[in-house]
Amino acid sequence: MSDTYAEVNVLLVEDEPLNTMLTVAMLNMLGIQRVHAFASWRQLESCLAALPPIDLVLLDLRLPGSHDGYHILAQLRADPRFAKTPIAAMTAQVMPDDVKRAEEAGFNGFLAKPLNFDRFPQSIQRLLAGEHVWESH
């Protein structure tokens, strides 16, 4: 386990408990222990003001209710604390139009589900370094 990411805070918005568990486990393997996980915009919104500074947001695009990942992206980007924070979409919707829509919406990355265990660590490292990461398969 690396101390490189010991101080990193990741915000994860994912409604599927298994996906949340796997994503947190993969982040933990990188040395990222500070993962703030929420299952919906409603949950996140009620805690947003209390969050520490966030270094990376991983955002599921398909969430229950009317507030999907695009809505949450817009809400976060409107908050000055998240204006420059890397935000990556995580989704099983990986058609070229889906990738294009995510890029045009202002995401910094696109991680296809199921997450690729081999590429995930490098993708997270690149996002934290300020790079854009577009993996649609």
N, C-alpha and C positions, 0 to 999 in steps of 0.2 A: 504494500500500500504506500502511496506517495503522499508526502506532506505538501507537494506543490499546490494542491487544490484544497488544502485544509480550511482556508478562509473563504472559499467560494460559496455563494448562495445561489441555488437554482430554484426557480419557481416552475412547478410542474402542474399543468391543468389537464387531467385525464380522468374520464368517468368510469373506465373499466378497471376494477380492482387488480386483476391479474397484470394488465399492462402497467399500472402504477407500480406494483411490486417489482416487476422485472426491470422497469426503467430505474427505479431507486436502487436496486441491487447493482445494475451496471454502473450507475454513477458512483456508488459506494466503492466499487472495485477500482475506480479511477482515483479514489481518495476524496471524493466529494461526499461529505457527510451531512451537509446542510441543505436538505431538499425540503421545500415547502410545497406540499402536494394538496391540491384541491380538485374536487370532482365537477365543479360547475362555476359559472360566473357568479351566481348568487352566493356560494360559499366564499369565493375569493373576494368579492366586493366587500363583504362584511369584515374582512381581515386585512384589506389592502393597506390601510393607514399604519397598521402595526408591523408590517413586514420590514425586515432590515433591507439595506441596499441590495438589490438583486443583480447578479452578474450575467445570468442567462435565463431565458424563459423557454420552456418546451411546452408547446400548446397543441393539444388535440384539436383537429378541425371540426369533427363531428361530436357534438355534445348534446345531451338531452335538453329539451325546452327550446326557447326562441333565441338563446344567446350562444351561437356557434363560435368557433375559433376566430372567424373574421370579425365578429362583433367584439370579442374580447381583445383582439389585436388593436382595433380602433380605440377602445377604451384605454388600453395601456399606453398607446402612442400619444393620446391626449394628455396623459399625466407626465409632467416634466421629468419625473424620476425614471421613466421608462423610454424617454424620447430616443436615447442612443443605445439602449440595452439590446443586445442580440436576442431576437425572438425567432425560434424555429418552429415550423409547422410539423406535426407528426400525424400521419394519416395513411390509411389504406387506399385512399383515392389518389391514384398515381398516373392518371392519364395525362398526356401533354397539356391539355387545357387546364387541368387541376394545378399542375406545376406553374403554368403561366399565370393563372389567377392569383396564386399565393405570392409569386414574385411581384406582380403588379400591386397587390394589396400592401406590400411593405415588409414582408417577412424577410429575414436574413438567411434563412435556410429552410430546407425541406427534407425531412427524414421519413422515408417510406416505412410503413408497417407491413409485416412484422419487422421490427428493428433488426438490423444486421449486426449480430454480436461481434463480428470481426472488425467492421468499420466503425461501429458506434464510438469507441474510445477516441479514435482519431477525429471523427466528426465533431465531438464535443470539444476536444482540444482546439480544433481549428475555429469553431464558433467563439470560444472564449478568447482566442487571439484576434478576433475581429474579422475573420474571413467569412465569406458567404459559402454555405455548403448546400448543394442541390443534389440530393440522391433520391431519384424516383424509382429505383429498383435495386 
